[in-house]
Amino acid sequence: MLLVRKIHRVGLSLILLLLLLSTPTWAATPPERMILTFELLQERIKSPLPSEGVYMIDLRQLVIDLTNENAEFRDLFYQQLQTQINRSKIPLGIDLSESLIQGEFTASRLGLRSPLYAPALSPLLTPTEQEQLQRDDRFLTELTEQDSPITIFRGPIKLVHTRFTGTVNFANTFFLHRLEAPFATFVQEGNWSNTRFGRIADFTEATFKQDVNFCSSTFFAKAGFNQAHFRGNANFLGSTFEAKASFSEADFEQLANFTRIKWLQDVDFSQSNWHDRSLMSKSLFAHSLILTDVTLEKSTTFRESQFQEPVLLGGVSLLDQVDFSNARFALDAYLNVAGLTFDSNQAKIFGDAAQIGRVLYIPMLQGNEDVLRNLVRNFREQEQIADANRLEYTTERLRREQLASRLLGERGDDRSHSYWLNDVVHWVGLGFLLLLSEYGTSFWLVFGVGCCAIAYFGFLFWLLDRWRRRFPQPILPTYLETVCMLGSYASLTFTGVIAIFRSGEQPWLTLLCLGGILVPIPLMLLWRLYQQGRYHDLIDVTYFVEDGSLRQLRLLIGRLPVVPRFPFFRERYMPILWDRRWNWLNYYDFSLNNLLKFGFNDIRLRDEHLPGIITTLVWYQWSLGILYLALLLWTLSRTIPGLNLLIYLK
């Protein structure tokens, strides 16, 4: 008996298990559809059902034959529904969920027909509904001959899991209430042109097997096309989305035309797939455009579009070209390309030269090295050197931030002292290159730095040479020379600062860095010299001498700043003339020679009775000049393709 009971229990358990496993299958099976007859239609029309605060004509789970072969029923179907909707004082909706509609479906034969002209509006429309209609840009203050009536649906339309086998025509329609069409299937073409959606339009996971036309339509509320399948051409030309639009995970198998669209709120195309061309030219993106994790198999164009906020291109798989030519970006707008991949040889990004590189944004270096490398190669192949250089500058700026984070996060026992010191040196060197030249990509920034340095040292040399002492016998410059020197120094410095602010990304940090190089050591030497005084022979003779045998414009790369001690050289060099009004120009000439290895005359320090502090200051500038000249030549070679300056150096 015990054995029999155990067998029964096992058998019952197996039966229950089979029932549990098979229940979801039964639940998922769609109910059978009934054929809609005229009698059933009248019954459903006369007994609308309440749903979410409104009354709906229940036409769910039906087979509705609107083909030409069933023309008599088709005419009665439209006539009965339209009559009931037009006579009802309260908004009536239509629920066609899970129904199969055969033949052409024409919305204009169902809704309330009315011109968009205030005196001619139906008295059934409430003041709120009339205000909604007035939002339409076609609304008229006076009647015209060209005016044509539109179709108005006061109640909601439900098309959940509805299948349309024929063409669908919702053109020139105004939905005052919501339109729900998730999982709907449109087998033939759909015409939604010049349609207005007053409330939510939901096409989640809808399937458009043929071309669909939303031209010149307006979505006043949220538009949802998440996971929608567009197997034919998707045409949204000239439409307006006043609220958020979402096409997340949508699939576009053929041409997608979003030309001249006004996106007034965020638009989300994340994880969508574009198998054919997409056109988004001449559109306005007033808020963020989300294209993260999108696959673009064919060309995409944003030509002449306007972007007011960021465009998120993170994780995009690019197989063809994306064109941002003539696009306009607001100050806060940029293209976030973190994680973007070039997955074919045809993958390209186009944009206006010297502009597109400045709007590309990558938040961090880690994980984006290939992105930056591909973008640099992309613009170099197009000979857009400024954009390629800008991305290389971005790469090194991110590298500096990465080094800073690593240095701040390191512990003493994690890495050896030599590695830590190497990172520090690398970080400092990158900082100088970025602040003083934007990593060799900004000639005008380098020019501004050089202009400030030449003016500064020229003024210091003039001060040391002409302002020696007041007692017992003054050795001072004339009033006119002082005015000329101060005025020229201010002008040159102002020119350099303007160049830095106009071309530098962080001008204040650039000036701080430049001040750290130019100010401390020279001022310390200057203070020490005036503190100890000058008591040497030839105290009333200038420290600077010039080559009197030749005056010409020359490059002086190999020239040293002090005259050699060989007597024959001394005979060629003569003291500069203090008694000339233009004498102050000699100090700028010497500063130019010393820093840039270029000048109008060969001016050097004399080698007799010369204070060591002055020699130290001159050699300090000469050393900086070697580094500055290397920076200048490197910047020129990067900003002017094909320029080989070394052939001019002797």
C-alpha positions in Angstrom: 0.0 0.0 0.0 2.8 2.4 0.8 4.4 1.7 -2.6 1.1 2.5 -4.3 0.6 5.7 -2.4 4.2 6.8 -3.3 3.5 6.1 -7.0 0.2 8.1 -6.8 2.0 11.1 -5.2 4.8 11.0 -7.8 2.2 10.8 -10.6 0.2 13.8 -9.2 3.4 15.8 -8.8 4.3 15.2 -12.5 0.8 16.2 -13.6 1.0 19.4 -11.6 4.4 20.2 -13.0 3.2 19.7 -16.5 0.3 22.0 -15.9 2.5 24.7 -14.5 4.9 24.5 -17.4 2.1 24.6 -20.0 0.2 27.5 -18.4 2.3 30.3 -19.9 1.9 28.8 -23.3 -1.9 28.8 -23.0 -1.8 32.3 -21.6 0.3 33.6 -24.5 -2.1 32.2 -27.1 -4.0 35.1 -28.6 -7.8 34.8 -28.5 -9.7 34.1 -31.6 -11.0 37.1 -33.5 -14.7 37.5 -34.3 -15.9 38.7 -37.6 -17.5 42.1 -37.3 -21.0 42.2 -38.7 -23.4 45.1 -39.0 -25.5 43.9 -36.1 -22.4 43.5 -33.9 -21.2 46.9 -35.0 -24.5 48.6 -34.0 -24.4 46.8 -30.6 -20.8 48.0 -29.9 -21.6 51.5 -31.0 -24.6 51.8 -28.7 -22.8 50.6 -25.6 -19.4 52.3 -25.3 -17.3 51.1 -22.3 -15.6 53.4 -19.8 -11.8 53.3 -19.9 -9.4 55.6 -18.0 -11.9 58.3 -17.6 -13.3 58.3 -21.2 -15.8 56.2 -23.1 -14.5 53.9 -25.8 -16.3 52.2 -28.7 -15.2 48.6 -28.2 -14.0 47.1 -31.4 -11.4 44.8 -30.0 -10.4 41.3 -31.2 -12.4 41.6 -34.4 -11.9 40.9 -38.1 -13.0 44.1 -39.8 -13.4 43.7 -43.6 -13.1 47.0 -45.4 -12.0 45.7 -48.8 -13.7 46.6 -52.0 -15.4 43.3 -52.2 -17.2 44.2 -49.0 -18.0 47.8 -50.0 -21.5 47.9 -48.6 -20.4 47.0 -45.1 -17.4 49.3 -45.4 -19.6 52.3 -46.1 -21.9 51.4 -43.3 -19.0 50.9 -40.9 -17.7 54.5 -41.6 -21.1 56.0 -41.6 -22.3 54.5 -38.3 -19.1 55.3 -36.5 -18.8 58.8 -37.8 -22.4 59.6 -37.0 -22.1 58.4 -33.4 -18.8 60.3 -32.9 -20.2 63.5 -34.4 -23.4 63.4 -32.4 -21.9 62.6 -29.0 -21.6 65.5 -26.6 -18.7 63.8 -24.8 -15.5 62.6 -26.5 -15.8 59.1 -27.7 -12.7 57.0 -28.4 -12.2 53.9 -30.6 -10.5 50.8 -29.3 -9.3 48.5 -32.2 -6.9 46.6 -30.1 -6.0 43.1 -31.3 -8.2 43.5 -34.3 -7.4 42.6 -37.9 -8.4 45.3 -40.3 -8.5 44.2 -43.9 -8.5 46.7 -46.8 -7.8 50.4 -46.8 -8.4 52.3 -43.6 -9.3 56.0 -44.0 -9.4 58.1 -40.8 -11.1 61.1 -42.5 -14.3 59.0 -42.8 -14.4 58.4 -39.0 -13.6 61.7 -37.2 -15.2 65.1 -36.9 -14.6 67.1 -40.1 -14.0 70.8 -39.5 -12.0 73.7 -40.9 -9.4 75.3 -38.7 -11.3 78.5 -38.5 -12.7 79.7 -35.2 -16.3 80.7 -36.2 -16.7 77.4 -38.2 -15.6 75.1 -35.4 -18.1 72.5 -34.3 -20.2 73.5 -31.2 -19.3 70.1 -29.7 -15.8 71.2 -29.1 -15.1 72.4 -25.6 -13.0 75.6 -25.0 -10.1 73.5 -24.0 -10.3 71.5 -27.2 -10.6 74.8 -29.2 -7.4 76.1 -27.5 -5.6 72.9 -28.6 -6.7 73.4 -32.2 -5.4 77.0 -32.1 -1.9 75.6 -31.4 -1.9 74.4 -35.0 0.1 76.7 -37.2 -2.6 76.2 -39.9 -5.3 77.8 -37.7 -6.9 80.8 -39.5 -8.3 84.0 -38.2 -10.4 84.4 -41.3 -11.8 82.0 -43.8 -10.0 81.6 -47.2 -10.8 79.7 -50.3 -7.7 77.6 -49.9 -8.9 76.4 -46.5 -9.5 72.6 -46.3 -11.2 70.8 -43.4 -9.2 68.5 -41.2 -10.3 65.4 -39.3 -10.6 65.7 -35.6 -10.6 62.9 -33.1 -11.8 64.1 -29.7 -11.3 60.8 -27.9 -8.4 58.4 -27.7 -7.6 55.9 -30.4 -6.3 52.5 -29.3 -4.5 50.3 -31.8 -2.7 47.9 -29.4 -1.6 44.8 -31.4 -3.9 45.9 -34.2 -3.0 44.6 -37.7 -3.8 46.6 -40.8 -3.4 44.7 -44.1 -4.2 47.6 -46.4 -3.0 51.1 -46.6 -3.6 53.4 -43.6 -4.5 57.1 -44.2 -4.4 59.4 -41.1 -3.3 62.4 -43.2 -4.5 65.9 -42.2 -5.8 64.7 -38.8 -5.8 66.3 -35.4 -5.7 63.9 -32.4 -7.0 65.9 -29.4 -6.5 62.8 -27.2 -3.8 60.1 -27.0 -3.0 57.7 -29.7 -1.9 54.3 -28.6 -0.5 51.9 -31.2 2.1 49.7 -29.4 2.8 46.4 -31.2 0.6 47.5 -34.1 1.4 46.2 -37.6 1.0 48.2 -40.8 1.4 45.8 -43.7 1.0 48.5 -46.4 1.9 52.2 -46.7 0.9 54.5 -44.0 0.1 58.2 -44.5 0.3 60.4 -41.4 1.3 63.6 -43.1 0.2 67.0 -41.8 -1.1 65.2 -38.7 -1.2 66.8 -35.2 -0.8 64.7 -32.1 -2.2 66.7 -29.2 -1.3 64.2 -26.6 1.0 61.1 -26.3 1.6 59.2 -29.5 2.8 55.7 -28.7 4.1 53.5 -31.5 6.2 51.2 -29.2 7.3 48.1 -31.1 5.0 49.0 -34.0 6.0 47.5 -37.4 5.8 49.5 -40.6 6.4 47.0 -43.3 6.1 49.5 -46.2 6.8 53.2 -46.5 5.4 55.5 -43.8 4.9 59.2 -44.2 4.9 61.6 -41.2 5.8 64.7 -43.3 5.0 68.1 -41.8 3.4 66.5 -38.7 3.5 68.0 -35.2 3.8 66.1 -32.0 2.7 68.4 -29.2 3.3 65.7 -26.5 5.7 62.8 -26.1 6.2 60.7 -29.2 7.3 57.1 -28.5 8.7 54.9 -31.3 10.8 52.7 -29.1 11.7 49.4 -30.7 9.6 50.3 -33.8 10.5 48.5 -37.0 10.6 50.6 -40.2 11.0 48.2 -43.0 10.2 50.7 -45.7 11.2 54.3 -46.1 10.5 56.4 -42.9 9.7 60.0 -44.0 9.4 62.6 -41.2 10.4 65.6 -43.4 9.5 68.9 -41.9 7.9 67.6 -38.8 8.0 69.2 -35.3 8.5 67.4 -32.0 7.6 69.9 -29.2 8.0 67.3 -26.4 10.5 64.4 -25.9 10.8 62.0 -28.8 12.1 58.5 -28.3 13.2 56.1 -31.0 15.2 53.9 -28.7 16.1 50.5 -30.2 14.2 51.4 -33.4 15.2 49.6 -36.6 15.4 51.5 -39.9 15.9 49.1 -42.8 15.6 51.7 -45.6 16.0 55.4 -46.0 15.1 57.5 -42.9 14.4 61.1 -43.7 14.5 63.5 -40.7 15.3 66.6 -42.8 14.1 70.0 -41.5 12.9 68.6 -38.2 12.4 70.8 -35.2 13.4 68.8 -32.1 12.4 71.1 -29.3 13.1 68.6 -26.5 15.4 65.7 -26.0 15.4 63.1 -28.8 16.5 59.5 -28.0 17.8 57.2 -30.8 19.9 55.1 -28.4 20.6 51.5 -29.5 18.8 52.0 -32.8 20.0 50.4 -36.0 20.2 52.2 -39.3 20.7 49.8 -42.2 20.3 52.5 -44.9 21.0 56.2 -45.3 19.7 58.6 -42.7 19.1 62.3 -43.4 19.0 64.8 -40.6 20.1 67.9 -42.5 18.8 71.4 -41.7 17.3 70.3 -38.5 17.1 72.1 -35.1 18.1 70.2 -32.0 17.1 72.5 -29.2 18.0 69.8 -26.6 20.2 66.7 -26.3 20.4 64.3 -29.2 21.1 60.8 -27.8 22.7 58.4 -30.3 24.5 56.1 -27.8 25.2 52.5 -29.0 23.8 53.2 -32.4 24.8 51.2 -35.5 25.1 53.3 -38.6 25.6 51.1 -41.6 25.2 53.8 -44.3 25.9 57.5 -44.6 24.3 59.9 -42.1 24.2 63.6 -42.7 23.6 66.5 -40.3 24.5 69.2 -42.8 23.3 72.7 -41.9 21.7 71.5 -38.7 21.7 73.5 -35.4 22.7 72.0 -32.1 21.9 73.8 -28.9 23.0 71.1 -26.5 25.3 68.0 -26.5 25.0 65.2 -29.0 25.8 61.8 -27.4 27.6 59.5 -29.8 29.1 57.2 -27.2 29.5 53.6 -28.3 28.4 54.3 -31.9 29.4 51.7 -34.4 30.3 53.6 -37.6 30.4 51.8 -40.9 30.0 54.7 -43.3 30.4 58.5 -43.2 28.8 61.0 -40.8 28.6 64.5 -42.2 28.5 67.6 -39.9 29.4 70.1 -42.6 28.0 73.6 -42.1 26.4 72.6 -38.8 26.2 75.2 -36.1 27.0 74.4 -32.5 26.0 76.6 -29.5 28.5 77.4 -26.8 27.3 74.5 -24.7 26.9 72.0 -27.5 29.5 69.3 -28.3 29.8 65.8 -29.8 30.5 63.2 -27.1 32.3 60.5 -29.1 33.5 58.3 -26.2 33.6 54.7 -27.3 32.8 55.5 -30.9 34.3 52.8 -33.2 35.3 52.9 -36.9 34.2 49.5 -38.0 35.0 49.7 -41.7 37.4 51.4 -44.1 34.6 53.6 -45.3 33.9 55.0 -41.9 34.5 58.8 -41.8 33.5 61.9 -39.9 33.2 65.1 -41.9 32.9 68.6 -40.6 34.0 72.2 -41.2 37.8 72.5 -40.9 39.1 74.0 -37.7 35.6 73.7 -36.1 34.6 70.1 -35.9 37.7 69.2 -33.9 36.8 71.7 -31.2 33.3 70.3 -30.6 34.4 66.7 -30.3 34.4 65.7 -26.6 35.9 62.7 -24.8 35.7 62.7 -21.0 38.7 60.4 -20.2 41.6 58.8 -21.9 41.3 55.3 -20.5 39.3 53.2 -23.0 39.3 55.9 -25.6 42.8 55.7 -27.0 41.6 53.9 -30.2 38.8 56.5 -30.6 41.3 59.4 -30.5 43.8 57.6 -32.7 41.1 56.9 -35.3 39.8 60.4 -35.2 43.2 61.9 -35.7 43.8 59.6 -38.7 40.3 60.5 -40.0 41.1 64.2 -40.1 44.7 63.8 -41.4 43.4 61.8 -44.3 41.1 64.7 -45.1 44.0 67.2 -44.7 42.2 68.9 -41.8 45.4 69.5 -39.9 43.9 71.9 -37.3 41.2 69.3 -36.3 43.8 66.5 -36.1 46.0 68.7 -34.0 43.1 69.6 -31.7 42.4 66.0 -31.1 46.1 65.3 -30.3 46.0 68.2 -27.9 42.9 66.6 -26.3 44.7 63.3 -26.0 47.7 64.8 -24.2 45.4 66.9 -22.0 43.6 63.7 -20.9 46.9 62.0 -20.5 48.0 64.7 -18.1 44.8 64.3 -16.1 45.3 60.6 -16.0 48.9 61.1 -14.7 47.6 63.6 -12.1 45.0 61.1 -10.9 47.7 58.3 -10.8 50.1 60.5 -8.8 47.5 61.5 -6.3 46.3 58.0 -5.9 49.7 56.3 -5.6 51.2 55.0 -2.3 54.8 54.9 -1.5 55.1 51.1 -1.5 53.1 50.5 -4.6 55.7 51.8 -7.1 59.3 52.5 -7.0 60.5 56.0 -6.4 62.1 56.2 -9.9 58.7 55.4 -11.6 57.0 58.0 -9.5 59.6 60.6 -10.3 59.3 59.7 -14.0 55.5 60.3 -13.8 56.1 63.7 -12.1 58.6 64.8 -14.8 56.2 63.6 -17.5 53.3 65.5 -15.9 55.3 68.7 -15.6 56.6 68.5 -19.1 53.1 67.9 -20.5 51.8 70.8 -18.5 54.4 73.2 -20.0 53.7 72.0 -23.6 49.9 72.2 -23.1 49.9 75.6 -21.5 52.5 77.3 -23.7 51.6 75.8 -27.1 48.6 73.6 -26.7 50.9 70.7 -27.4 52.3 72.3 -30.6 48.9 73.1 -32.1 48.6 76.8 -31.6 51.1 79.1 -33.4 49.4 82.3 -32.0 49.7 81.0 -28.5 53.4 80.4 -29.0 53.7 83.8 -30.6 52.0 85.5 -27.6 54.4 83.7 -25.2 57.4 84.8 -27.2 56.2 88.3 -27.5 55.8 88.6 -23.7 59.3 87.0 -23.1 61.1 89.3 -25.6 59.5 92.4 -24.1 60.2 91.3 -20.6 63.9 90.5 -21.1 64.4 93.6 -23.3 63.1 95.8 -20.5 65.3 94.0 -17.9 68.5 94.4 -20.1 67.7 98.1 -20.6 67.1 98.6 -16.9 70.4 96.9 -16.0 72.4 98.8 -18.6 70.9 102.2 -18.3 69.7 102.5 -14.7 73.0 101.9 -12.8 73.1 104.4 -9.9 72.0 107.8 -8.7 74.9 108.6 -6.3 77.5 109.8 -6.2 77.4 110.5 -10.0 74.1 109.4 -11.6 74.1 107.0 -14.5 70.5 107.1 -15.7 68.6 107.1 -19.0 67.0 110.3 -20.4 63.4 111.1 -19.8 62.5 110.5 -23.5 64.3 107.1 -23.5 62.4 106.1 -20.4 59.1 107.0 -21.9 59.8 105.2 -25.1 61.0 102.1 -23.3 58.0 101.9 -20.9 55.6 102.5 -23.7 57.1 99.9 -26.0 57.3 97.4 -23.2 53.6 97.9 -22.4 52.6 97.7 -26.0 54.5 94.5 -26.7 53.3 92.8 -23.5 49.7 93.8 -24.2 50.1 92.3 -27.7 51.4 89.1 -26.3 48.7 88.9 -23.7 45.9 89.5 -26.2 47.3 86.7 -28.4 47.3 84.4 -25.4 43.8 85.2 -24.5 42.5 84.9 -28.0 44.1 81.5 -28.8 44.7 79.9 -25.4 42.2 77.5 -23.8 43.4 78.4 -20.3 45.0 81.9 -20.7 45.3 82.6 -17.0 47.1 79.4 -16.3 49.3 80.1 -19.4 50.2 83.5 -17.9 50.9 81.9 -14.5 53.1 79.3 -16.1 55.0 82.0 -18.1 55.4 84.1 -15.0 56.8 81.1 -13.1 59.5 80.8 -15.8 60.3 84.5 -16.4 59.8 86.2 -13.0 61.5 84.4 -10.0 65.1 83.9 -11.2 65.5 87.2 -13.1 64.0 89.3 -10.3 66.1 87.5 -7.7 69.3 88.3 -9.8 68.1 91.9 -10.3 67.4 92.4 -6.6 70.8 91.0 -5.7 72.7 93.2 -8.2 71.1 96.4 -6.9 71.6 95.3 -3.4 75.3 94.8 -3.7 75.8 97.8 -6.0 78.2 98.0 -9.0 81.8 98.9 -8.4 83.9 97.9 -11.4 86.0 99.5 -14.1 84.1 100.8 -17.2 81.1 101.5 -15.0 80.0 104.3 -17.3 80.3 102.3 -20.5 77.5 100.1 -21.9 77.7 96.3 -21.3 76.5 95.6 -24.8 78.5 95.7 -28.0 77.5 95.2 -31.6 79.3 93.9 -34.7 80.4 97.1 -36.5 81.6 95.3 -39.6 78.2 94.2 -40.8 74.5 95.1 -40.3 71.9 92.8 -41.8 69.0 90.6 -41.0 70.4 87.3 -39.9 69.8 83.9 -38.2 72.1 83.4 -35.3 71.4 79.8 -34.2 75.0 79.1 -33.3 75.8 82.5 -31.8 76.7 82.8 -28.1 75.7 85.8 -26.1 79.2 86.9 -25.0 82.0 88.2 -27.2 85.0 85.8 -27.4 88.2 86.9 -25.7 90.1 86.7 -28.9 91.5 90.2 -29.6 90.5 90.3 -33.3 86.9 89.7 -32.3 87.0 92.6 -29.9 88.2 94.9 -32.7 85.0 94.1 -34.7 82.6 94.8 -31.8 81.9 98.3 -30.7 79.7 99.7 -27.8 76.1 100.5 -28.7 75.4 104.2 -28.9 73.7 105.6 -25.7 73.3 109.0 -27.2 70.9 108.0 -29.9 67.1 108.4 -29.5 66.6 104.9 -30.9 69.1 103.3 -28.5 66.3 101.5 -26.6 65.6 99.4 -29.7 69.0 97.7 -29.2 67.8 96.0 -26.1 64.9 94.5 -27.9 67.2 93.4 -30.7 69.5 91.7 -28.2 66.5 90.0 -26.5 65.2 88.9 -29.9 68.7 87.5 -30.8 69.0 85.7 -27.5 65.5 84.2 -27.4 64.6 83.6 -31.1 68.2 83.4 -32.5 67.1 86.0 -35.1 67.8 89.7 -35.2 68.7 92.8 -37.2 72.3 93.1 -35.8 74.7 90.9 -33.9 74.6 92.4 -30.4 76.5 90.7 -27.5 77.8 91.2 -24.0 81.3 92.6 -23.7 83.8 90.2 -22.0 85.6 92.8 -19.8 84.6 94.1 -16.4 81.2 92.5 -16.6 79.2 91.6 -13.4 78.6 87.9 -13.1 74.9 88.4 -12.3 74.3 90.1 -15.7 76.1 87.2 -17.4 73.9 84.7 -15.6 70.8 86.5 -16.6 71.8 86.6 -20.3 72.7 83.0 -20.3 69.4 82.2 -18.6 67.5 83.8 -21.4 69.8 82.2 -24.0 68.9 78.7 -22.5 65.2 79.5 -22.6 65.7 80.6 -26.2 66.9 77.2 -27.2 63.8 75.6 -25.7 61.5 78.3 -27.2 63.0 77.9 -30.6 62.5 74.1 -30.5 58.9 74.7 -29.4 58.3 77.2 -32.2 59.7 75.0 -34.9 57.8 72.0 -33.7 54.6 74.0 -33.6 55.2 75.4 -37.1 55.9 71.9 -38.5 52.6 70.6 -37.0 50.4 73.6 -38.1 51.9 74.1 -41.6 52.0 70.7 -43.4 55.1 70.0 -45.5 57.0 72.9 -44.0 60.7 71.9 -43.5 62.3 74.7 -41.7 65.6 72.9 -41.1 66.7 73.6 -44.6 67.0 77.3 -43.7 69.1 76.7 -40.6 72.8 77.2 -41.1 
